[in-house]
Amino acid sequence: MIHTTRRPALLAVALLLASCGGGGDGAGGNDVGTGGGEQGATTLLPSCPVGALEQASGPVEVVVWTFLQAKTGETLRALADQYNAAQSKVRVRIENQGTNNDEVWRKYQAGIGARDLPAIAILDDTVTVAIADSGTVLPAQSCIDATGYDTSDFLRAGIDYYTIDGVLYPASLNLSGALLYYNRHHFRRANLDVNDTPATLAELRDTAQRIKDAGVVATPVVLNLGPPLIEMWLTGAGVPIVDNDNGRGDSITTRAAFDTDTTVELYTWIQDMVRDGLLRVVPNTPGQIDHYLAMAQQNASMTIETSTAATSIEAFLNGDLRVPGGTDYPDIDLQALDIGAAAVPGIREPGRLQMGGGAWYITNTTAPAVRAAAWDFITFVNSVPSQVRWNLEDGYLPFNVAATRDPALIEWWSTTTSGRWLALAYDELLNGVDPRFPGPLIGPHDEFRTAIRNSIDSVVFAGDAPADALRVAASATTTALERYQEEGF
């Protein structure tokens, strides 16, 4: 029985439908999986038709839906081209369905009724429960059990984050962390040690105050302050977002749990930082780059951003006068920039994160041979050489930990600026994400994030009291959970 935010009957029907039409799959007849997660529940699994690829009469097409753009999109296509050139049984075709997860997810939802879905969908961590509840996914656990696929070298916290009732749903992950990016010149001008970065939000405030008092910049911190940052800080401090063991327990998830003294403290810190001229909050909108520009033009000293920005930032500092977003800014003085990166400051301690990034789902709406081909392509993506390439070319952190022992990656992480930053971010994933508390499982995750975004806006731009804003956000989240439980996916 599924015990997160879903209705058990709905899932049972979905799994039954998913298992139909899988004859001749060579799956070994094992339809029960116990998974690799902490929960250890036994859930009926559909079969994985791994043998169907060998029975295919011609090349099998695998369509991949994604929102990855720029360098990440280029690397994905390069991996697909490499895989296509190495064998003749499968042809992978990458299709962009938008510029962000929301656009791809809407396209996916629209295709569910007609079963008009790709072989693989790459989506972000906010749809974990909803896509499992949709009944359109072949769980990776099915293929792991059918093939004896060894996941012992894969990041434990990543597996646990995406495991529901002992079942791992996505077959691969694009992992990213978060880092504090800071202007080392500004630290020096404020007589601060460039190697002694703030470990907590209280220390971040103190550092910002010293930079401001030294007259270096008017507003030292700039943040694209969206829901992912709030989730990261709360998860890192051990604050659940929802009840039922953060959506991972044995009951039904019915209410918000983030309206706590710690969250009020966090929102008060944000509001006070803005009021005292220490923090500029830029609107949390798709494609937002104002915080990057503020750093590049030296109007701010510190920001927090994804670790995948590391390679772009290094390229920018090396003379490619473009910031993430692709716009040229030739008037920026590169000689005056000396950017460093450090572990992200936390509420109580540094480097405490929530698992995040993108997840690769194999759909069950295609023919058995296509599902088998999708699994074959994803095992290629999970291989050490592919995982190394992901990191070297676009900054995604390895899901397969064995990649960190590859000589090319070791050299990259030890000899280049962005490599050292990525090594730091990976250490945060290894040691800063608690596998027992990797982040919430929420069916209406998007509605929760909307409630959080509205609460931040009300505190920052309308001056509402943090406790009042959080009360409203918690109420909206609880209502969304109740509606999801009543209506299902």
Salt bridges, closest charged atoms under 4 A:
GLU61 OE2 - ARG93 NE 2.96
GLU74 OE1 - LYS71 NZ 3.97
GLU95 OE2 - ARG93 NH1 2.16
ASP125 OD2 - ARG449 NH2 3.88
ASP133 OD1 - ARG6 NE 2.61
ASP153 OD2 - ARG405 NH2 3.11
ASP160 OD1 - ARG156 NE 3.35
ASP165 OD1 - HIS3 NE2 2.43
GLU231 OE1 - HIS445 NE2 3.30
GLU231 OE2 - ARG449 NE 2.49
ASP243 OD2 - ARG255 NE 3.98
ASP250 OD1 - HIS3 NE2 3.84
GLU265 OE1 - ARG348 NH2 3.08
ASP272 OD1 - ARG275 NH1 3.12
ASP276 OD2 - ARG205 NH2 2.55
ASP276 OD1 - ARG275 NE 2.96
ASP290 OD2 - ARG280 NH2 3.95
GLU305 OE2 - HIS291 NE2 2.83
ASP328 OD1 - ARG322 NH1 2.80
ASP338 OD2 - ARG184 NE 3.28
ASP338 OD2 - ARG188 NH2 2.97
GLU393 OE2 - ARG389 NE 2.84
ASP434 OD1 - ARG436 NE 3.16
GLU447 OE1 - ARG483 NH2 2.19
ASP468 OD1 - ARG471 NH1 2.88
